[in-house]
Amino acid sequence: MTTRPKKDLIEIFGYAPDDLTSQCRSLWKISACPFINKQCSKANHDGSIIYGTCSVSSPYGDCIICPNRLYQNKYSILRKISHDAFGFDLPLYTFEEYIPIRETELNCVIALGQNSGKEVKIGTSLSMDWVLARIENGKLAEYTGAEVQSIDITGNYRDAWHSYKNITPSTSLIPSSEHGMNWANVHKRLIPQIIRKGTIYSRSNLVNSGLYFILPDIVYRKFEEIIGVDIPLQTSKGKDILTIHTYELSPFIKHGQQRSIQLKRNILFSLEEFSRRFISGPNLPSGEQLDNAIKRVLGLG
């Protein structure tokens, strides 16, 4: 029996890394992502190895590190947003699915994103992850935005990955992974990005439900360390409302089966309040703390 380390890779190509079933190992052979039905994009620097790592262990539980992991069941998270934002069940199509039926399917929702047509870009550097466009009588009636994020990792897990790649029933021990979690990205990149994009959506005359943000619940807990856990919640949608959907992995069942993702939280709050708390939130260090830090560096504390 293989002994797995405490610090570990949790899913590779959608399955447990020590899964030797044919449905799992066939994905290893072709480096395929089972959630977007395309080749996995998680490669080393020269593209010679495709790692396929979906989730890893963290101090807070098993954490998804690839946004594509959230697209299981043919983008079910986007269908949930469509129903929530537009208030009724319209068929949701990728851009490629919509093109051949656009003359007959006059009332539907089209998902525009990296894996569907292409991302909507504004200016030279701002790309929207997903735009869900509601078509009514063949014309654009309204739309809403959806940003899907996981978390980047630091370090490397090369030895652990190669051990799982070459695992056999007689393998006794897997080396510990050397990955870390890049939590600093939450305040350096993710929160500013959500504020900027949410503000743009709030200024559109065709947006009624603001911006949706989808991420692992473990990552959202890091948001709460910055904005606080007591942010006032809203009960109705609006163009200036940010809706958060957090997800977590279901418990492991058995080899040959994929874990599902489960909705953990569905919460709404004001984009303005979210922005204010990021700038001057309850956990922002004081000026005195900065004074003391500088003194310590100077050896004058």
C-alpha positions in Angstrom: 0.0 0.0 0.0 1.3 3.4 -1.0 1.9 5.9 1.8 1.1 9.4 0.8 2.6 12.5 2.5 0.8 15.1 4.5 1.9 17.8 2.0 0.5 16.3 -1.1 -0.9 16.7 -4.6 -4.6 16.0 -4.4 -5.8 15.7 -8.0 -4.0 15.2 -11.3 -6.0 15.3 -14.5 -9.1 15.3 -12.4 -8.4 12.1 -10.4 -6.5 11.2 -7.2 -2.8 11.1 -8.1 -2.4 7.4 -7.1 -5.4 6.3 -9.2 -4.3 3.6 -11.6 -7.7 3.0 -13.2 -7.8 3.2 -17.0 -10.1 6.2 -17.1 -7.6 8.1 -15.1 -4.3 7.0 -16.7 -5.7 7.5 -20.2 -5.8 11.3 -19.4 -2.2 11.1 -18.2 -1.2 9.7 -21.5 -2.8 12.5 -23.6 -2.4 15.3 -21.0 -6.1 16.1 -21.2 -8.2 18.1 -18.9 -11.5 16.3 -18.3 -13.3 19.5 -17.4 -12.8 21.5 -20.6 -12.1 18.5 -22.9 -8.9 20.1 -24.1 -5.2 19.6 -23.4 -4.2 20.8 -20.0 -2.4 24.1 -19.9 -0.4 23.6 -16.7 3.1 23.0 -18.1 6.7 23.6 -17.1 8.6 26.6 -18.4 9.6 25.0 -21.8 6.3 23.1 -22.3 8.0 19.7 -22.2 6.0 18.4 -19.3 2.2 19.0 -18.7 1.5 18.5 -15.1 -2.3 18.4 -15.0 -2.4 19.4 -11.3 -6.0 20.4 -10.3 -5.7 20.7 -6.5 -3.2 20.4 -3.7 -3.2 20.1 0.1 -3.1 23.3 2.1 -3.1 24.1 5.8 -6.8 24.7 5.4 -7.8 21.7 3.4 -7.7 20.5 -0.1 -7.5 23.6 -2.4 -8.3 23.9 -6.1 -5.3 25.6 -7.9 -6.6 25.6 -11.5 -9.7 27.6 -12.5 -10.6 24.9 -15.1 -11.3 22.5 -12.3 -14.3 24.6 -11.5 -15.8 23.9 -15.0 -17.0 20.4 -14.3 -20.2 19.1 -15.8 -20.0 21.3 -18.9 -19.7 24.7 -17.1 -22.5 24.1 -14.6 -21.2 27.1 -12.6 -22.0 29.4 -15.5 -25.5 27.9 -15.9 -26.1 28.6 -12.3 -25.0 32.2 -12.8 -27.2 32.6 -15.9 -30.3 31.4 -14.0 -29.5 33.6 -11.0 -28.8 36.7 -13.0 -31.5 36.6 -15.6 -34.2 35.0 -13.4 -35.4 32.2 -15.7 -34.0 29.2 -17.4 -32.7 30.0 -20.8 -30.4 27.6 -22.7 -26.8 28.4 -22.3 -24.5 28.0 -25.3 -20.8 28.3 -25.9 -20.0 30.6 -28.8 -19.2 27.7 -31.0 -22.5 26.0 -30.2 -24.4 29.2 -30.9 -23.0 30.0 -34.3 -24.8 27.3 -36.3 -28.1 27.9 -34.6 -28.1 31.7 -34.3 -30.8 32.1 -37.0 -33.3 29.9 -35.1 -32.3 30.3 -31.4 -33.5 33.8 -30.8 -33.8 33.6 -27.0 -30.8 32.2 -25.1 -27.6 33.0 -23.2 -24.2 32.9 -24.8 -21.0 32.5 -22.7 -18.0 34.4 -24.1 -14.6 33.5 -22.7 -11.3 31.9 -23.3 -12.8 28.5 -24.1 -15.8 29.9 -25.9 -15.1 32.2 -28.8 -12.7 34.5 -27.0 -12.4 36.7 -24.0 -13.9 40.2 -24.2 -11.0 42.7 -23.9 -11.1 46.4 -23.1 -8.2 48.6 -23.9 -4.8 47.0 -24.1 -4.6 45.0 -20.9 -8.0 44.2 -19.4 -9.7 40.9 -20.2 -13.0 39.7 -18.8 -13.0 36.0 -17.9 -16.6 35.4 -18.9 -19.4 37.5 -20.2 -22.9 35.9 -20.2 -24.9 37.7 -22.8 -28.7 37.3 -22.8 -30.1 37.3 -26.3 -33.8 38.3 -26.8 -35.4 38.1 -30.2 -32.0 37.8 -31.7 -30.6 41.0 -30.1 -28.4 41.6 -27.0 -30.8 42.4 -24.1 -28.5 42.4 -21.2 -25.3 40.8 -19.9 -23.5 40.0 -16.7 -19.8 39.2 -15.9 -18.2 36.3 -14.2 -14.6 36.1 -12.9 -13.3 32.6 -12.1 -10.2 32.4 -9.9 -8.3 29.8 -7.9 -4.9 30.4 -6.4 -1.3 30.3 -7.7 1.3 28.2 -5.9 5.0 28.7 -5.3 7.8 26.2 -5.1 7.7 23.0 -7.0 6.3 19.5 -6.7 8.4 17.9 -9.4 9.6 14.9 -7.3 6.1 14.1 -6.0 4.6 14.4 -9.5 7.1 12.1 -11.1 6.5 9.6 -8.4 2.8 9.6 -9.1 3.4 9.4 -12.8 5.5 6.2 -12.4 3.5 4.8 -9.5 2.8 1.0 -9.4 0.8 -1.1 -7.0 4.1 -1.9 -5.3 5.2 1.7 -4.7 5.5 2.2 -1.0 6.2 5.9 -0.4 5.6 9.2 -2.2 7.9 12.1 -1.4 6.4 15.2 0.1 5.4 18.0 -2.3 7.4 21.2 -2.0 4.6 23.6 -3.1 3.5 26.7 -1.2 0.3 28.8 -1.6 0.7 32.3 -3.0 -1.7 34.0 -0.6 -0.1 37.4 -1.3 -1.8 37.4 -4.7 -5.2 37.9 -3.0 -4.4 41.5 -2.1 -1.8 42.2 -4.8 -3.8 41.0 -7.8 -7.2 39.4 -7.2 -8.9 42.0 -5.1 -7.8 45.0 -7.2 -8.8 43.1 -10.4 -12.3 42.4 -9.0 -12.8 46.1 -8.0 -11.7 47.4 -11.4 -13.8 45.0 -13.4 -16.8 45.3 -11.1 -16.7 49.1 -11.5 -16.7 48.8 -15.3 -19.8 46.5 -15.2 -21.6 48.8 -12.9 -21.3 51.6 -15.4 -23.0 49.7 -18.2 -26.6 50.4 -19.2 -27.0 46.7 -20.2 -25.9 45.3 -16.8 -28.5 44.6 -14.1 -26.8 42.1 -11.9 -23.3 43.4 -11.5 -20.3 41.0 -11.4 -20.1 37.4 -10.2 -17.0 36.1 -8.6 -16.4 32.3 -8.4 -13.5 30.9 -6.3 -12.6 28.2 -3.9 -14.0 28.8 -0.4 -10.5 28.4 1.1 -9.3 31.3 -1.1 -12.2 33.4 -0.1 -11.3 33.0 3.5 -8.1 34.9 2.7 -10.3 37.7 1.3 -12.1 37.9 4.6 -8.8 38.4 6.4 -8.5 41.7 4.4 -12.1 42.9 4.1 -13.4 41.4 7.4 -16.1 38.8 8.0 -18.8 41.4 9.0 -19.3 43.1 5.6 -23.0 44.0 5.3 -24.8 41.6 3.0 -27.3 42.6 0.4 -30.5 40.7 -0.5 -31.3 42.1 -4.0 -29.2 42.4 -7.1 -28.1 45.5 -8.8 -25.4 46.7 -11.2 -23.3 47.8 -8.3 -23.6 44.5 -6.4 -20.8 41.9 -6.3 -22.1 38.3 -6.0 -19.7 35.7 -4.6 -20.1 31.9 -5.2 -17.5 29.8 -3.3 -16.9 26.1 -3.9 -15.2 23.3 -2.2 -14.3 19.7 -3.2 -16.5 16.9 -2.1 -15.0 14.1 0.0 -12.9 11.5 -1.8 -15.0 8.4 -2.7 -12.8 5.9 -4.6 -10.4 5.5 -7.4 -12.0 5.7 -10.9 -14.3 8.5 -9.7 -13.9 12.3 -9.7 -14.8 14.4 -6.8 -17.5 16.9 -7.4 -17.4 20.6 -6.5 -20.0 21.8 -4.0 -21.4 25.3 -3.6 -20.4 26.6 -0.2 -21.5 30.2 -0.1 -23.7 32.5 -2.2 -23.4 36.0 -0.8 -24.0 39.5 -2.2 -22.6 42.8 -1.1 -22.0 46.3 -2.3 -19.0 46.8 -4.6 -18.4 50.2 -3.0 -18.3 48.7 0.5 -15.9 45.9 -0.8 -13.6 48.6 -2.2 -13.7 50.7 0.9 -12.8 47.8 3.1 -9.9 46.9 0.8 -8.5 50.4 1.2 -9.1 50.9 4.9 -10.5 47.6 6.1 -10.5 46.3 9.7 -7.2 44.4 9.4 -5.2 47.2 7.8 -2.0 47.8 9.8 -1.8 51.1 11.7 0.6 53.9 11.1 2.3 53.0 14.4 2.9 49.5 13.2 4.7 51.0 10.2 6.7 53.3 12.4 7.9 50.3 14.5 8.7 48.2 11.5 11.0 50.9 10.1 12.7 51.3 13.5 13.3 47.6 13.7 14.9 47.5 10.2 17.1 50.5 11.2 18.1 48.8 14.5 16.5 51.7 16.4 13.5 49.9 17.8 
